[in-house]
Amino acid sequence: MELRDVPEPAPSDGEMLIRIRAAGLNPVDCKIRDGKMRLLNRLDLPMVAGSELSGVVERIGAGVTRFAVGDRVFARVDKTKLGAYAPFVVVDQTLVTKMPKALDFADAAGLPLAGLTALQALRDELALTAGDRVFISGGAGGVGTLAIQLAVWMGAKVATTASPRGEELVRSLGAETVIDYESELQGPPRRL
Ligand SMILES: NC(=O)c1ccc[n+]([C@@H]2O[C@H](COP(=O)([O-])OP(=O)(O)OC[C@H]3O[C@@H](n4cnc5c(N)ncnc54)[C@H](OP(=O)(O)O)[C@@H]3O)[C@@H](O)[C@H]2O)c1
């Protein structure tokens, strides 16, 4: 990786130019830098790295209807284009959403990848509904902390794994059953 001056990108139809205020550093960004994702996603190098961001809409392309210049937004980028580690990025409007007022730019920039992973698993794959019981592994991690909160918000009861240092955190997020994976998973299975 190196610092370079690059031209400001221009939005095409359905895209928007975002002035970046913060960018997330997700584990996948390190894997991409190390070339470990190339079997899944072969990138056209050199390119600007960075997968998630928050910022302010600077310019909109034709056909962008849900956003206006000046909106505070956060987004993941197109996996084949990346581009969040720069002053400006162009993103398709379908990958962008407005930031809730209570969120600041730094917190918003770390949400898209881990948050979408949790949301897609619980809502799109599991179709979780109120009263369901769900097990979330690694509850104190990036995906786990968001998944617990989303599952509780959807009305589910949550069981999760956490080491003793993560127990208070996962309980504060709403997990009802906490399994200490360092000690409890060594023995025979127990009913949750
Ligand atoms: N982050 C993303 O955006 C993303 C997106 C797609 C997929 N994923 C995948 O989702 C998984 C979790 O990612 P993450 O970013 O949430 O990781 P993370 O922030 O590093 O969290 C992982 C959690 O796993 C727990 N853990 C460690 N060893 C364990 C064991 N032996 N048994 C049970 N739990 C254990 C740790 O719990 P304690 O803190 O309690 O020790 C830690 O909190 C990974 O497989 C990752 O590749 C992540």
Ligand as a Chemical Component Dictionary entry (heavy atoms), coordinates in Angstrom:
data_LIG
# 
_chem_comp.id                   LIG 
_chem_comp.type                 NON-POLYMER 
_chem_comp.pdbx_formal_charge   0 
_chem_comp.three_letter_code    LIG 
# 
loop_
_chem_comp_atom.comp_id 
_chem_comp_atom.atom_id 
_chem_comp_atom.alt_atom_id 
_chem_comp_atom.type_symbol 
_chem_comp_atom.charge 
_chem_comp_atom.model_Cartn_x 
_chem_comp_atom.model_Cartn_y 
_chem_comp_atom.model_Cartn_z 
_chem_comp_atom.pdbx_ordinal 
LIG N1  N1  N 0  -16.430 -8.235  10.722 1  
LIG C1  C1  C 0  -17.084 -8.399  9.569  2  
LIG O1  O1  O 0  -17.501 -7.419  8.916  3  
LIG C2  C2  C 0  -17.342 -9.787  9.024  4  
LIG C3  C3  C 0  -18.042 -9.890  7.814  5  
LIG C4  C4  C 0  -18.306 -11.177 7.322  6  
LIG C5  C5  C 0  -17.892 -12.280 8.025  7  
LIG N2  N2  N 1  -17.185 -12.127 9.189  8  
LIG C6  C6  C 0  -16.769 -13.344 9.903  9  
LIG O2  O2  O 0  -17.490 -13.395 11.130 10 
LIG C7  C7  C 0  -16.661 -13.984 12.160 11 
LIG C8  C8  C 0  -16.528 -13.018 13.331 12 
LIG O3  O3  O 0  -15.918 -11.828 12.861 13 
LIG P1  P1  P 0  -15.736 -10.564 13.805 14 
LIG O4  O4  O 0  -15.264 -9.442  12.948 15 
LIG O5  O5  O -1 -16.964 -10.365 14.624 16 
LIG O6  O6  O 0  -14.523 -11.045 14.710 17 
LIG P2  P2  P 0  -14.008 -10.480 16.117 18 
LIG O7  O7  O 0  -14.445 -9.058  16.302 19 
LIG O8  O8  O 0  -12.560 -10.800 16.160 20 
LIG O9  O9  O 0  -14.790 -11.340 17.183 21 
LIG C9  C9  C 0  -14.626 -12.722 17.278 22 
LIG C10 C10 C 0  -15.133 -13.182 18.625 23 
LIG O10 O10 O 0  -14.946 -14.578 18.646 24 
LIG C11 C11 C 0  -14.731 -14.967 19.975 25 
LIG N3  N3  N 0  -13.916 -16.191 19.997 26 
LIG C12 C12 C 0  -12.590 -16.310 19.852 27 
LIG N4  N4  N 0  -12.232 -17.615 19.970 28 
LIG C13 C13 C 0  -13.380 -18.323 20.171 29 
LIG C14 C14 C 0  -13.678 -19.709 20.384 30 
LIG N5  N5  N 0  -12.714 -20.631 20.393 31 
LIG N6  N6  N 0  -14.973 -20.078 20.557 32 
LIG C15 C15 C 0  -15.972 -19.155 20.546 33 
LIG N7  N7  N 0  -15.752 -17.816 20.377 34 
LIG C16 C16 C 0  -14.455 -17.415 20.181 35 
LIG C17 C17 C 0  -14.068 -13.807 20.684 36 
LIG O11 O11 O 0  -14.770 -13.725 21.913 37 
LIG P3  P3  P 0  -14.212 -13.079 23.294 38 
LIG O12 O12 O 0  -13.986 -11.637 23.001 39 
LIG O13 O13 O 0  -15.318 -13.327 24.252 40 
LIG O14 O14 O 0  -12.936 -13.823 23.612 41 
LIG C18 C18 C 0  -14.359 -12.589 19.774 42 
LIG O15 O15 O 0  -15.166 -11.637 20.423 43 
LIG C19 C19 C 0  -15.326 -14.303 11.479 44 
LIG O16 O16 O 0  -15.364 -15.638 11.067 45 
LIG C20 C20 C 0  -15.296 -13.364 10.280 46 
LIG O17 O17 O 0  -14.497 -13.853 9.233  47 
LIG C21 C21 C 0  -16.928 -10.900 9.693  48 
# 
loop_
_chem_comp_bond.comp_id 
_chem_comp_bond.atom_id_1 
_chem_comp_bond.atom_id_2 
_chem_comp_bond.value_order 
_chem_comp_bond.pdbx_ordinal 
LIG N1  C1  SING 1  
LIG C1  O1  DOUB 2  
LIG C1  C2  SING 3  
LIG C2  C3  SING 4  
LIG C2  C21 DOUB 5  
LIG C3  C4  DOUB 6  
LIG C4  C5  SING 7  
LIG C5  N2  DOUB 8  
LIG N2  C6  SING 9  
LIG N2  C21 SING 10 
LIG C6  O2  SING 11 
LIG C6  C20 SING 12 
LIG O2  C7  SING 13 
LIG C7  C8  SING 14 
LIG C7  C19 SING 15 
LIG C8  O3  SING 16 
LIG O3  P1  SING 17 
LIG P1  O4  DOUB 18 
LIG P1  O5  SING 19 
LIG P1  O6  SING 20 
LIG O6  P2  SING 21 
LIG P2  O7  DOUB 22 
LIG P2  O8  SING 23 
LIG P2  O9  SING 24 
LIG O9  C9  SING 25 
LIG C9  C10 SING 26 
LIG C10 O10 SING 27 
LIG C10 C18 SING 28 
LIG O10 C11 SING 29 
LIG C11 N3  SING 30 
LIG C11 C17 SING 31 
LIG N3  C12 SING 32 
LIG N3  C16 SING 33 
LIG C12 N4  DOUB 34 
LIG N4  C13 SING 35 
LIG C13 C14 SING 36 
LIG C13 C16 DOUB 37 
LIG C14 N5  SING 38 
LIG C14 N6  DOUB 39 
LIG N6  C15 SING 40 
LIG C15 N7  DOUB 41 
LIG N7  C16 SING 42 
LIG C17 O11 SING 43 
LIG C17 C18 SING 44 
LIG O11 P3  SING 45 
LIG P3  O12 DOUB 46 
LIG P3  O13 SING 47 
LIG P3  O14 SING 48 
LIG C18 O15 SING 49 
LIG C19 O16 SING 50 
LIG C19 C20 SING 51 
LIG C20 O17 SING 52 
# 
